[in-house]
Amino acid sequence: MAAGALKERVSFAVRNEQDDGYGNTVAGWVEQFQDAAEFVHLRGGETVIAARLENRHPQIVRVRAHTSTRRVTADWRIKDVRTGYEYAIRDVTATTDNKWIEILCERGVVP
């Protein structure tokens, strides 16, 4: 894949839980970094079609592999900087050549 395919910009955030001072826990998202990305929309399979019927949108977000992107896990969240859409991360996989990180994520669910 050519670097020119990375036309989108995404931010990666990790969940942060804090005490609100009244004994309750308040959760929020703290942005860790932003990176260039490519969106690969999934088509075809039965599970993909079923997800779309439930207003969920599964897709692959592909980013370059480096120190920051290698820390991303399924506990994190991705946000499309341009559109503001948020994606729950389902799986994180490095390609066989270790140049790219492919992140299976889903829009339309609570991360």
C-alpha positions in Angstrom: 0.0 0.0 0.0 1.3 3.5 -0.9 1.5 6.2 1.7 -0.7 8.4 -0.6 -3.7 6.2 0.4 -3.6 7.7 3.9 -5.9 10.5 3.2 -7.9 10.6 6.4 -6.9 11.8 9.9 -7.9 9.9 13.1 -7.4 10.5 16.7 -6.8 7.7 19.2 -8.2 8.0 22.7 -8.0 5.9 25.9 -10.7 5.7 28.5 -9.9 7.6 31.7 -11.9 7.1 35.0 -11.7 9.7 37.7 -13.3 10.3 41.1 -15.7 13.2 40.9 -15.2 14.1 44.6 -18.5 12.7 45.7 -17.5 9.0 45.7 -18.6 8.4 42.1 -16.5 7.4 39.2 -16.7 9.6 36.0 -15.4 8.2 32.8 -14.2 10.1 29.8 -11.8 9.8 26.8 -8.3 11.3 26.7 -6.8 11.8 23.3 -3.3 10.2 23.1 -2.3 11.1 19.5 -3.5 11.7 15.9 -2.3 9.9 12.8 -3.0 9.6 9.1 -5.2 6.7 8.1 -7.0 4.9 5.4 -10.6 3.6 5.8 -11.4 0.3 4.2 -15.1 -0.3 4.1 -16.2 -3.9 4.5 -18.7 -5.3 2.0 -20.3 -8.5 1.4 -20.3 -11.0 4.3 -23.5 -12.0 6.2 -22.3 -10.4 9.4 -21.4 -7.1 7.7 -24.9 -6.9 6.2 -26.5 -7.8 9.5 -24.5 -5.1 11.2 -25.6 -2.5 8.7 -29.2 -3.5 9.3 -28.6 -2.7 13.0 -27.1 0.7 12.0 -23.6 -0.4 12.8 -20.8 0.1 10.3 -17.8 -2.2 10.5 -14.6 -1.3 8.7 -10.8 -1.5 8.8 -8.7 1.6 9.7 -5.2 1.2 8.4 -2.3 3.3 9.9 1.5 3.1 9.7 3.1 0.9 12.4 5.2 3.0 14.9 5.6 3.2 18.6 2.3 5.0 19.3 0.1 2.8 17.0 1.6 -0.4 18.5 0.2 0.6 21.9 -3.4 0.7 20.6 -5.7 -2.1 22.0 -9.4 -2.9 21.9 -9.9 -0.7 25.0 -9.2 2.4 23.0 -11.4 4.5 20.7 -10.8 6.0 17.3 -12.4 9.3 16.2 -12.5 10.5 12.6 -11.1 14.1 13.0 -12.9 15.4 9.8 -16.4 14.0 10.4 -16.4 13.5 14.2 -17.6 9.9 14.0 -16.4 7.7 16.8 -15.5 4.0 16.4 -15.2 1.2 18.9 -12.1 -0.9 18.3 -12.8 -4.6 17.9 -9.4 -6.0 17.0 -5.9 -4.7 16.3 -3.6 -6.6 13.9 -0.1 -5.9 12.5 0.5 -6.9 8.9 3.0 -9.7 8.1 5.6 -7.1 7.1 5.1 -5.1 10.3 4.7 -1.9 8.3 1.0 -1.3 8.9 -1.5 -1.7 11.7 -5.0 -2.8 10.7 -7.7 -2.0 13.2 -11.2 -3.6 12.9 -13.6 -1.1 14.3 -17.3 -0.3 14.3 -19.3 2.9 14.1 -22.7 3.0 15.7 -21.9 1.3 19.0 -20.8 2.6 22.4 -17.1 2.1 22.7 
